[in-house]
Structures are given as C-alpha cells and as structure tokens.
C-alpha cells in the first residue's frame, strides 16, 4: 500500500491480535522466507531489527520486529535541540503538591490551533518516575489543528498510549496506518516513528507516555480464558510506505527528556514489509467485555483494566489503563456508584464523553482529575444522596466513557497545571454537604 495516497474516506486493512507474530508486505515478495537478514534482502531492501525488549528478555515478554525498508534509519542528519517547553519528562520533586483532590475543567481550544500540530500541541499535566530509569509515566493533554506533513515523531523515552477525546486521528507509522476515533485508543511502541493527520479538523485528547515496562493484557485469573479486552480485538497495521516526493523530512526525537530535531532527505515511512510481534496497535473500547457484580457490592475497579504496565512488585502496576464504559448495574442492596476510597495507588482520570457516575455534574469531557495516593475521594453529595435512595431496578449506564491512568508512583502536576485557570479550586466543595448522619445513635 502507498501510504501517501491514503484518504480519510478509504477504509484501512488491519491484522488482528495483541502480541501476535504479524507479517505484512506492501509489495509481493518483499518479505524474505526462512530467515531474517539474507545476504541481499528481496527487492534490494535493507533489513533492520527493532527491539522493544532486551535480547534476553523471557520469551513470553520478548518483543521485536524485522523491518525491510528502502533506506535504514541511520540515514539522517545531525540532531539539534527542538524547542517545545510544554512537554516535560518525569516528576519535578521541587514542586510542592498538596495532598488533596484536584480537578481540571476542559481547556478552551486555542485561537492559534490551526498552526499547531500534534508535536507542538502536547502539554504535560503531570508525571512521575524517571524515563532514564524506565519507571513511571507522563500524563499529557494534546490539541492539534494542523496535520504533520513531512515531519515525524520518534519517542525513545517511552511508548505512547493516545486517547482521542475530540476528532479522529489518522496515524501513519513505520509499520502502516491506523485510523483512530474517540472511543478508540492507539498504542505506539517506544522508538517507532509516526505522524498524525486530522481528517475531522481539530483533535484533542489524552496521552500516557509510559517510561516503564510495555503495556500488556492483564492476567484474568478466575475470570477465565476470555473477558475484559480480548487479544483478537487489537488491530495492527498492514505494511504501507510513502513514495518519495520533493522535499525532505524533519525527524523530531524525544530522547533523555528533551526533544531534538534532525533533517532527513527522505521519508522514514519507507518500510515495504515487516514481520514480528512489536507493532503499533489500536483498540475500540466498545469491544471491552465488562465484568461486574450480579448479586451485591461494587467490585474493585481493577476489573475494568484494559492494559497494564507491570512494576518489579507483582500485582502493583507501574501503570494500569482502566476504562469505565457503558454497562448494566443490577446489584441488590448496594450503593452502586464507586465507594469512598483511599488508595495506595495514584489515580489520574479523564472523560472522553458522557458523564461519570460518581461526579455527574462537575467532571466534563476533556477534563481531568487527580487523586494521589492516600488522598480521599468518592461520590459527591448529589451522587451520594441520589444513589442512597434510588430504586434498585436494573440500570444501564450508557453513552459514557471515562478512563484512568493508575500508577504506584505519586503523580506530580507541572507548575503550569497547578497555575492553570482550568484548575477547579473549589473541587473539594462537592463533599462539604456530606453530613454526619449518625445522630448520636
């Protein structure tokens, strides 16, 4: 497939599965048979391996792909610093973060959005960990109104989980092209070049930049062999490459917490064929098989985990990606919204569309909230009163998609996020009406 000729109205082909051994060629005969690096690759292509894990990582975790490209990735100019002061890496421990709940209203689309592409539209909200130590995550918002034409982004600091909230994005990667709408997500592996086009115009959304172990499907335990996010519903691209045209490319690389720029005479999207189990993936959250109680009590929110990045402590994630999709509530004699909670994990929440049942009024699509470790949180006064007296008939929570990036490490908001006019400084007021109802009994 010639990726430069893909249009917004042309449906794309995909390969199905999570971590599969994929194989795809845009030109017949481009993949070598029976070996990875023959003396002369078919069609005079260059063989290049992309390793997402160490060579000696356990086989079940090992991720790598072989790319057969018109020119190898080493063909590029010298890198110079690239100015993007809004994209930060790791938590700044000099920032004093109060131990209280925080919430941000959606930011207005900037007037100059037509001049902002995906790279320049990233704004860091908060981060933790250390990209060089390969632990923790960065949490960003993005807004873009201009397509990335002849420039590409390569992130050496981490993989990028992108959650569009408004407007489709068409993401061209070295392995092929993925069309991603709000309600879907895309996972771009560390080091894979990509660019973002905007078929619907302005797009905004959320990003989890994962410095740690790669996201993977969670263990299912007693749930069994099926459920939650099923592997077959993840889609990898088929091989596609750009035919060269006049003009070079700009390569923007995130490396060591900084952005760098280098010129290239030709497109980095020149992979004619590839095979392996390291690939960008998209996933439609409508395919998530939600698990819930059909008797009583509200289960722990871990049952909503789509992907997990493990840490060195079993069961305690570097980062979990959790969604709260449409679902039925049928529990008897149960307070059905999420209960009041203090957590050893830190929780960043976003809302793609609809309402979140614990905060039906103040939490808006495109907004965000942060409940750091051991910061109390839970339903506001309105949600508590309504749920405490509701008739417990079966109820469908529909037209809603909230999500959470949950990490074992404390999130440190950027100074810009703490000073933002979108920060709801009255957030805690939503709980002040919760009265002592014990009454001396």
C-alpha positions in Angstrom: 0.0 0.0 0.0 1.2 3.5 -0.8 0.5 5.3 2.5 0.8 8.7 0.9 -2.3 8.0 -1.1 -4.5 7.0 1.9 -7.5 9.3 2.3 -9.8 9.8 5.2 -12.7 8.0 3.4 -10.8 4.9 2.4 -11.2 2.0 4.9 -7.9 0.6 6.1 -6.9 -3.1 6.4 -5.6 -4.4 9.7 -4.1 -7.5 11.3 -5.8 -8.9 14.4 -4.3 -9.7 17.8 -2.2 -8.5 20.7 1.5 -9.5 20.6 1.0 -11.8 17.6 3.7 -12.8 15.2 2.5 -10.5 12.4 3.7 -10.5 8.8 2.8 -8.0 6.1 4.2 -6.8 2.8 3.1 -3.8 0.7 4.8 -5.3 -2.4 4.6 -9.0 -3.1 7.9 -10.8 -2.5 9.3 -8.2 -0.1 9.5 -10.5 2.9 12.4 -13.0 2.9 11.5 -16.6 3.6 13.0 -18.7 6.3 15.5 -16.1 7.6 15.6 -12.5 8.8 18.7 -11.0 7.2 19.7 -12.6 4.0 22.9 -11.5 2.3 20.7 -9.5 -0.1 17.2 -8.8 1.0 14.4 -9.1 -1.5 13.8 -6.1 -3.8 17.2 -4.7 -2.7 15.7 -3.6 0.7 17.6 -3.1 3.9 16.8 -5.5 6.8 16.6 -3.7 10.2 15.6 -5.1 13.5 13.6 -3.0 16.0 14.0 -4.4 19.6 11.3 -3.4 22.1 12.9 -5.5 24.8 16.4 -6.8 25.7 17.5 -9.7 23.6 17.4 -12.0 26.6 14.0 -11.0 27.9 11.9 -14.0 28.7 10.3 -15.4 25.6 6.7 -14.6 26.8 7.8 -10.9 27.1 10.2 -10.6 24.2 9.1 -8.0 21.6 10.9 -7.3 18.3 10.1 -6.9 14.7 12.1 -7.0 11.5 11.6 -4.1 9.0 12.5 -4.3 5.3 13.0 -0.7 4.2 14.2 1.3 1.3 16.8 3.1 3.5 17.8 2.2 7.0 17.1 4.5 9.9 20.7 5.6 10.2 20.2 7.8 7.2 19.5 11.2 8.9 21.2 14.4 9.6 22.7 15.7 12.9 20.2 16.4 15.8 19.8 19.8 17.3 17.6 20.8 20.3 14.0 21.4 19.4 12.0 23.9 21.5 8.8 22.5 23.0 8.8 23.8 26.6 5.3 22.4 27.4 6.4 18.7 27.1 8.1 17.7 30.3 9.5 14.3 31.5 9.4 12.8 34.9 8.1 14.3 38.1 9.7 17.6 39.4 10.3 16.9 43.1 10.9 20.6 43.7 7.1 21.2 43.1 5.1 21.1 46.3 1.9 19.1 45.6 -0.8 19.4 48.3 -2.3 16.1 49.5 -5.8 17.0 48.3 -8.0 16.0 45.4 -7.6 18.1 42.2 -9.8 18.6 39.1 -9.3 20.5 35.9 -12.1 21.7 33.6 -11.6 21.2 29.9 -9.3 23.8 28.4 -10.5 26.0 25.6 -9.3 25.3 22.1 -6.6 27.9 21.5 -7.2 30.5 18.8 -4.0 29.6 17.0 -4.8 25.9 16.8 -4.6 25.9 13.0 -0.9 26.4 13.4 -0.4 23.7 16.0 0.4 20.1 15.1 0.5 17.0 17.4 4.1 17.5 18.4 3.7 21.2 19.4 0.3 20.6 20.9 1.4 18.3 23.7 1.0 19.8 27.2 2.3 17.9 30.2 -0.3 17.7 33.0 1.7 15.6 35.5 4.4 12.9 35.6 6.2 10.5 38.0 9.2 8.3 37.9 12.3 8.6 35.7 12.4 8.0 32.0 16.2 7.1 32.1 15.4 4.5 34.9 12.5 3.2 32.8 9.9 3.6 35.6 6.8 5.8 35.8 4.7 7.7 33.3 4.0 11.1 31.9 0.4 12.3 31.5 -0.3 14.8 28.8 -3.1 16.6 27.0 -2.8 17.3 23.3 -4.6 19.6 21.0 -3.9 19.9 17.3 -5.4 21.7 14.3 -2.7 21.1 11.7 -1.6 17.8 10.1 2.0 16.7 10.5 3.0 16.7 6.8 6.7 16.0 6.3 7.7 15.6 9.9 7.8 12.5 12.2 7.9 12.0 15.9 10.1 9.3 17.5 9.9 8.8 21.2 12.9 7.0 22.7 11.7 7.7 26.3 8.6 5.6 26.3 5.7 4.1 24.5 2.7 6.4 23.9 -0.9 5.4 24.6 -3.1 8.1 22.9 -6.8 8.5 23.8 -8.5 10.9 21.4 -11.4 12.8 23.0 -12.4 15.0 20.1 -11.7 14.4 16.4 -10.3 11.4 14.6 -6.6 11.0 14.1 -5.0 9.1 11.3 -1.6 7.9 12.5 1.0 6.9 9.9 3.7 4.7 11.4 6.7 2.8 10.1 4.6 -0.4 10.0 1.5 1.1 8.4 -1.5 3.4 9.0 -4.2 3.4 11.7 -7.4 5.4 11.8 -8.4 6.2 15.4 -11.7 7.8 16.6 -12.8 8.9 20.0 -13.7 5.8 21.9 -10.7 4.1 20.4 -7.1 4.2 21.6 -3.7 3.7 19.9 -0.5 2.3 21.4 2.7 3.4 19.7 5.8 1.4 20.8 8.9 3.2 22.0 11.1 4.2 19.1 8.5 3.8 16.3 8.3 6.9 14.0 4.8 8.2 13.5 2.9 11.3 12.3 -0.6 12.4 12.9 -3.2 13.7 10.4 -6.5 15.2 11.3 -9.3 14.2 8.9 -12.0 15.9 11.1 -10.1 19.1 11.7 -9.2 19.9 15.3 -8.4 16.9 17.6 -7.7 16.8 21.3 -7.2 14.1 23.8 -5.0 12.5 26.4 -1.6 10.7 26.3 0.0 8.3 28.7 3.7 8.3 28.0 4.9 5.0 29.6 8.6 5.1 30.6 8.3 1.6 32.2 7.6 -2.0 31.1 5.5 -2.2 28.0 1.8 -2.3 28.3 0.3 -5.8 28.1 -3.0 -7.5 28.7 -3.7 -8.2 32.4 -3.9 -11.7 33.8 -7.6 -12.9 34.0 -7.3 -15.3 37.0 -10.7 -16.8 37.9 -12.4 -14.8 35.1 -11.1 -17.5 32.8 -9.8 -17.5 29.3 -12.0 -14.8 27.9 -13.0 -11.4 29.0 -12.1 -7.7 29.5 -10.0 -6.7 26.5 -9.7 -9.7 24.2 -6.5 -10.1 22.3 -8.3 -10.5 18.9 -9.8 -7.0 19.1 -6.5 -5.2 18.9 -5.6 -4.2 15.4 -2.1 -3.9 14.0 -1.5 -2.1 10.6 -0.5 -3.7 7.3 2.7 -2.6 5.6 2.5 0.7 3.9 5.1 3.1 2.6 5.4 6.6 1.2 6.5 7.1 -2.4 9.1 9.8 -2.4 8.2 13.3 -3.5 10.1 16.6 -3.5 11.2 17.9 -0.1 12.9 16.3 2.9 11.5 15.3 6.3 12.0 16.6 9.8 12.6 14.0 12.4 11.7 15.1 15.9 13.0 12.7 18.6 12.2 12.7 22.3 15.4 11.4 24.0 16.5 11.9 27.6 13.6 14.1 28.5 14.3 16.6 25.7 13.2 17.0 22.1 15.6 17.0 19.2 15.3 17.7 15.5 17.2 16.4 12.5 16.7 16.7 8.8 16.2 13.7 6.6 16.3 13.6 2.8 13.6 11.0 2.6 10.6 9.7 4.4 11.1 7.5 7.5 7.9 5.8 6.4 9.7 3.6 3.9 9.1 0.1 5.3 7.9 -2.1 2.4 7.5 -5.2 4.5 7.8 -6.3 8.2 7.2 -9.2 10.5 7.4 -9.7 14.3 5.4 -9.1 17.4 6.3 -5.4 18.1 3.8 -3.1 16.4 1.5 -0.2 16.9 -2.0 -1.2 17.9 -5.4 0.3 18.0 -8.3 -0.9 20.2 -12.0 0.0 20.1 -13.2 0.2 23.7 -16.7 -0.8 22.6 -15.3 -4.3 22.4 -14.4 -4.4 26.1 -16.3 -7.2 27.8 -17.2 -5.6 31.1 -17.3 -7.7 34.2 -19.5 -6.7 37.2 -21.4 -8.0 40.2 -24.7 -9.7 39.5 -25.5 -10.1 43.2 -24.3 -7.3 45.5 -21.5 -4.9 46.2 -19.4 -2.8 43.8 -16.3 -4.8 42.8 -12.8 -3.3 42.8 -12.2 -1.1 39.7 -9.3 -3.4 38.7 -12.0 -5.4 36.8 -12.0 -2.6 34.3 -8.3 -2.9 33.4 -7.6 -2.8 29.6 -3.8 -2.8 29.7 -1.2 -3.0 32.5 2.5 -2.0 32.7 3.9 -4.1 35.5 6.5 -3.0 38.0 9.0 -5.1 39.9 6.3 -5.8 42.6 3.8 -8.4 41.4 0.3 -7.1 41.2 1.4 -3.5 41.8 1.5 -1.7 38.4 3.8 0.9 37.1 0.6 2.0 35.3 -2.8 0.5 34.6 -5.1 1.8 31.9 -8.6 1.3 33.1 -11.9 2.3 31.4 -15.4 2.8 32.7 -17.6 2.0 29.6 -21.3 1.6 29.2 -22.6 -1.2 31.4 -25.5 -2.5 33.4 -25.9 -2.0 37.2 -28.0 -4.8 38.7 -26.6 -5.2 42.3 -29.2 -5.6 45.1 -29.0 -3.7 48.4 -25.9 -2.0 47.2 -24.6 1.6 46.9 -23.9 1.4 43.2 -21.5 4.3 42.4 -17.8 3.8 43.3 -17.4 3.9 47.0 -15.4 6.3 49.1 -11.8 5.4 48.9 -8.2 6.0 49.9 -5.7 4.2 47.7 -2.0 3.3 47.8 -2.1 3.8 44.0 -2.4 7.3 42.4 -5.3 7.9 40.0 -5.5 10.2 37.1 -8.9 10.3 35.4 -10.2 11.6 32.1 -13.6 11.6 30.4 -14.0 11.0 26.7 -17.7 11.5 26.5 -20.9 11.3 28.7 -21.0 11.5 32.5 -19.1 9.7 35.2 -21.5 8.3 37.7 -19.6 9.4 40.8 -19.4 13.0 39.6 -22.4 13.7 37.3 -22.1 17.4 37.4 -18.6 18.8 37.7 -16.5 16.3 35.6 -16.7 17.2 31.9 -15.4 15.6 28.7 -11.9 16.8 28.1 -11.4 17.5 31.8 -9.2 15.6 34.3 -8.9 14.8 37.9 -6.1 13.6 40.2 -6.4 11.6 43.4 -2.9 10.9 44.5 -2.0 8.1 46.9 -4.0 8.2 50.2 -6.0 11.2 49.1 -9.6 10.5 50.0 -12.1 10.6 47.1 -15.5 9.3 46.2 -19.0 10.3 45.1 -20.1 14.0 45.6 -23.0 15.0 47.7 -25.5 14.8 44.8 -24.4 11.4 43.7 -24.4 10.0 47.2 -27.9 11.3 48.0 -29.3 10.0 44.7 -27.7 6.6 44.9 -28.6 6.1 48.6 -32.4 6.5 47.9 -32.7 5.2 44.3 -35.0 2.3 43.5 -32.6 -0.6 42.7 -34.0 -1.6 39.4 -31.6 -2.7 36.7 -30.0 0.4 35.3 -28.0 0.9 32.1 -25.1 3.4 32.3 -25.0 4.4 28.6 -23.2 6.8 26.4 -20.3 7.2 28.7 -16.5 6.6 28.6 -14.3 7.6 31.5 -10.8 6.2 32.0 -8.0 6.1 34.5 -4.2 6.0 34.4 -3.4 4.5 37.7 0.2 4.3 39.0 2.1 3.1 42.1 4.1 6.3 41.9 2.9 9.7 43.1 1.9 12.0 40.3 3.5 15.4 40.4 1.5 18.0 38.4 3.5 20.5 36.4 3.7 24.1 37.7 1.6 25.1 34.6 -1.1 22.6 35.6 -1.2 23.9 39.2 -1.4 27.5 38.0 -3.9 26.8 35.2 -7.1 28.7 35.1 -8.8 25.4 34.4 -7.8 24.0 37.9 -11.1 23.8 39.9 -10.0 25.4 43.2 -13.5 24.7 44.6 -13.4 21.0 43.8 -13.5 19.9 47.5 -16.7 21.9 47.9 -18.6 19.0 46.3 -18.1 17.0 49.5 -18.8 19.6 52.2 -22.5 18.8 52.3 -22.0 15.2 53.3 -23.4 15.4 56.8 -22.8 13.4 59.9 -26.0 11.3 59.8 -25.1 9.1 62.8 -27.0 11.5 65.1 -25.6 10.2 68.4 -27.0 6.7 68.0 
